[in-house]
C-alpha cells in the first residue's frame, strides 16, 4: 500500500529540516581521538562518541569503523586473558597517532569554514541572527571594538553621578571616533523636513529583542546574552524617520537574571558578582534624542540604573523602519562595571577586564492604534 503524497507545506517543511550529523568520515578520527585518551571496548565507544554530540551514532557503524582502522594499522585489538568473554580492547598504534595529527588539521580547517559561516550570519545584523547568538549560547570569535588597554579614563567622562558634576562639560569631551551632533542650522533643517505628527507608542517586542554583553578576558572574548528585554518608546515617525520634535521619550529594561554565555561556570560568577537576585533589572530612561546625521542615526542621553547605581550616560543608536507599525533600534556602548560598584569578576585563573561592550538589538511595534 502506497503512502499518501505530501502536501506542498509538508514538502517544504521536510526540505527545510536540518539534522546535526558528523562531517563525512569524521567517525574515524573521533574514534582515534577517544582511543588516544585511553583504550576501550567497541561497545563502550558508542556512549563516548555520543558525548561529542555530533549526531546519531549506532553500534554497527562503530564496529565497521574499528574494523577499517584495524585493517589500516591505525588501531590494534587485544583480548584480556582475565575475561571469560572474548571482548577486544582497542588501542591506537603509533601510526594511528600520526594519522590523528593529520586528521586534526582537517578538523581545524572544517572548524574555520564553519566559523566563517557563523560570522557572516552575525554580520547580517538581522534580528534572527542576534537572537540565534543569544539562544545558542555562542562564544563567538569577536572582533572587539575597543583597545586591550582599559578604556576607563576615556569612557568615564560619559558616566556622571546624578549628584553634581558638570554635565555639559562632559558632553563636549568626545572620545576619539565618537559621532558629533549636527550644527544648530543643519539640525533645524533636518527636523523641519518631516511633516509634524503626534507621538505614537511603540512597545518592545520581547520575542524579537536581545541585549548582549561582550567582555574581554585572559582566555579570550566571552559573550553573555539575554532576551529578557522590555520597554516602550513614544515618538513621532513619519515616512520611516523618527522626528525629534516633539522629543521622543521612553524606557528600556533588561532582565539581568536571564544573561547566559552557555558556560555554567562563567554564568554563575557573573550573577554572583552583579548580585542579580537583589538587582534583577537594568533600566534605561531616555531623556534626550538628537539626530547625529540626517537619516537613522541618533545620539541618546539618559539615565542607566544597574546594580542599584544610577548614572547619566549617552550613546548612538540606529533606528530603522521595517514597516509603518514596526521599527528596529540597534546600537552599542562601552561601560566600566566599576562605575556601577561591580568588582571585576575572576574565575579560577580567568580574569575578566572591567570594560564591557553592551549591544542592543530591539524591535518595537506600534501599540496605540
N, C-alpha and C positions, 0 to 999 in steps of 0.2 A: 504494500500500500504506500503510495507516494505521499510526500509531505506537502502541506499547503504552501503555495508560493508566498514569499514575503511581501508585505505591503511596501510602498515607497518609503514611508517613515522608518519601518523596521529595517529595511535595507540600508538606509543612510546611517541608522544607529549602529548597525553591525559593522559598517565600513569605518566608523569613527572610533570603534573600540580599540584601546591600546593596552596590551598586557605586558607587564615587565618581564623581560626574558634576558638571559645572559647573552653577551656578544657571541658570534659564531665561533665554535670550538673553544670557548672560554672555560668549559668544564675541565679541560686538560690542565691548563696552568693553575686553575683553582685547586685541583686535587694535589698537584705538586706542591703548591704553597702550604696546604694543610699538612701534608706528609713531611714537609721540611720542618714544621713546628714540632711534630712528633709522629712516629709510626702509628698505624692504626689498622683496624679491620675494615674490610669493604663495607660491611653492614653499618658500622659506626660512621662511615664517611657521609652517609646520607644526611644525618642530622647536622653534622658540622658544616656541610655545604649550604644547608638551608639557613644557617646563621648568617651567611653572607648576603641573604635577602636579594638574590638575583633571579628570582622566578622559580618556576616549578622544577624540582629535581626528583627523579624517581630512581629506585634501586637498579633496575635493568640498565639504565643509562650509565650509572656509576660503575657497574661491573664491566660494561663494554669499554668504558674509558680506561679503567685499570688494566684490562687485558691489552689494549692498544699501547699504553705506556710501558707495560712489561715487555711486550714484543719489541719495542724500540729501545729497550735497555735503559729507560728512564726511571723505572722503579723495579724493585726486587721483592719477591714474596717468600716468606719463611713460615713454617708451621711449628708452633711451640710444642716442645716434647711433653710438657706437663699437662697439656689439654687432651681430654679424651675425644674431642671433636676436631676435625681437620679444618680449623679456622686459620686462614692465611693472614699473616701480619705483613702489611706493605710498608716499605720504606723507600726514600729517594736515594738513587745512586749518584755518584759524583758527576756522571754525565747529565743526570736529571737536574742537579743543582745548576750546572752551566746553562742548560736549556731554559730553566726557570728564569734566570737572569735576563736572557734574551727576550723571553715572553713578557717579562715585566716592562721592558722597553716598549713593546707593542701596546700593553695596557695603558702605560702613561700617555702614549700618543692618542689612544682612544679617549682617554680622560680629557686631554687637551681639546680634542674636537668637540666632545660633548659640552665642555665648559664654554667653548665659543658659541655654541647654540644657545646656552643659557644666557650668556652675556648679551647676545644680540636680541634675545627676547626681552631682557631687562631694559635694553636701550630703547625699545619702542616707547617706553614711558606710559603705556596704556594701563588703565585701571586693573585689568585682569593680570597683567604682568606684575604689578605691585602686590596685588592680593596673593598671587601664587608664591611670591617670595616670602610673604608672611606665613601663609598656611603650610608651606613645605618645610619651613624651618631651615632655609638655605643658609649656609655660611659662605656668602659669595666672595670671590676674589675681587674686592672693591678697589677702584682707583680713588684713594682717599683725597678729598678736595682741600686738605689743609696740611701744613707742614708737620713733619715728625717732631719738630720742636714745639713745645706747648705754645698755643696762641692766646694764652690767658691775658697777657698785657694788652693785646690788640682788641680782643672781644670784651674785656671787662669794661671798657669805655661805653659799651652799649647796654650794660646791665647796671642800673642805678637803683639804690634802695628808694622806697617811696618817701621816706623821711629825708627831706633836704636834698642837696645836690643840685648842680647846675644842669638841668635837663637840656636846655638849648645849646649849651656849650658842647655837650656830648653829641648832639645831632650833627654838629659841624665837624666833628672829628671822624671823618670817614676812613675806614680801613682801606688798604690797597685793594683795588678791584671792585669796590662797592659801587653800585649804581647811584648816581646823584639825581636829585629831583629836577624837574623841568623848571625853567625860569618862570617868573610870575606871568610874563606875557604869553609864553608858549603854553603854559598850563591853562591860562584863561581861554586861549583859542581852542585848546583841546576840549575843555569842559563845556564850551558853548556849542560844540559841534553836534552832540547827541540831542535829540529832542527831549525836553524836560518830561519826566514821568514820575508818578508816585512810587515810593519804595514798595517792593514786594518781599514776602518772606520766603526764603529758601531754607529747607531743613536738610541737614546732613543725612545721607543715605548710609546707615551703619553697615549695610552689607556690601557697599561699594567704596569703602573708605578705609584707609590704613595710615598708621604712623610707624616709621622705622627709625631706630637709633643705631647709628654706626659708631663703633668705638675702635680705638687702636689699642693693641696690647702687645706684650712681648712675644706672643706666639702668632701674631698677625691680626688681621681685622676680624671683628665679630659683629654680627648684626642681630639686633633684637627687634621684633615686630609685634604690633597689636592692631587688631581690627575693632577694638572697643572704642570707637570714635563716635561722638555725638555733638550736636550743636546746631546753630541756625545763623543765617545772615539776612539782614534787612537791607536791600539795595535796589536801586533803580537800574534795570538792564534794558537797553534799547538797541535793537539790531545786534544782539550778542555782545555788546560792550557795556561794561559797568560804568555808570555815571557817578562821579564823586560829588555831585551837587543834586540833591541833598546828600550829606555824608553818610556812607554805609555804616552800619553798626552790627555787632554780632558777638558770638562767643563760640568756643570750641572746647570740649573736654575729652580726655583720653583716660581709659581705664588702665592704670599702671599695673594692676594685678594680672592683666592679660598679656603682658610682654613676655615673649619667649624667643629663644635663639635656636631651639631644637636640641640644646645640650642642658641636661638637668643640673649639672654642677654649676655652670655659668648662671642659669636662671635662678637657682637658689641663692647664690651670692648676690646677684643683682637685687632681688626682692628683700634680702636681709639688709643690704646697705641703704636702700631707699625707703625701707620700712613701709612697704606697700599696704600692709594691713592697717596701719594707723593713718597713712596718707594714700588712699586708694585712687585718687583722681589728680590729674594735672589739668589746669584750666587756663585758657587764654581769653581775655576780654579785649575786643577791638575798640580802640579809641580814635585813631586817625587812619585815613586811607588816601594816599597821594599818588597820582599817576607818575611813574618813573619815565616812561616813554609812551607816545601815543599807541594805543592798542590794548594789549592784555597784561602788561606788567605794572605792578603797583607796589609802593612802599607802605608797609603797615607799621603802626605803632600801637602799643597796648601794654597790658599787664599780664605777666605769666606767673601763676601760682603753682609751685611744685615743692613737695616735701615740706609743706607748711610755710614756705617762704615766698613772698611776692616781690617780683622785680619788674621794672619797666624794661621793655625790650622792643626791638624793631627788626624788620626783615622784609625781603622781597618775595612776592608770590606772583604766579601766573594764573589768570582766570580765563578759561576757555568755555565758550558756549557750545554745548552738544546739541541743544535744541532750544525752542522757545521757553521750555519749562525746566531745563536741566543744565547746570554748569559744573565745571571741574576746577578745583582750586589746588594748585601744587606749588611747592616751594621747599626750601631748606634753610637751616640756620645752625650755627655752631655755638655751643654753650659750654661753660666751665661748671661742672657739677659742684665744685667747691663754693660757688656763689650761692648755691641753694643748700648749704650746710650738709652736703653729702660727701663723705670721705671717699677717696678714690679706691674702688674695690681691688682686693688682692686675693687670688685663689691659689693656694699652694705656692708654686713658683711662678704663677701667672700674675702679671701686673697689668692693670688697665689704666690708661692715661686719662686725666680728668677732662680733657676737652672732647666733646662728643658732637657728632653731627646728627641733627634731627631732620628727618624728611617727612613731609606731609603730602598725601595724595587723597583728596576727598571729592566725592560727588555730592551735589546738593540739588534737591528737587523743589520746584515751586509748590507751596502748600497752602497759600492763602486764597486760592481760587482765581 
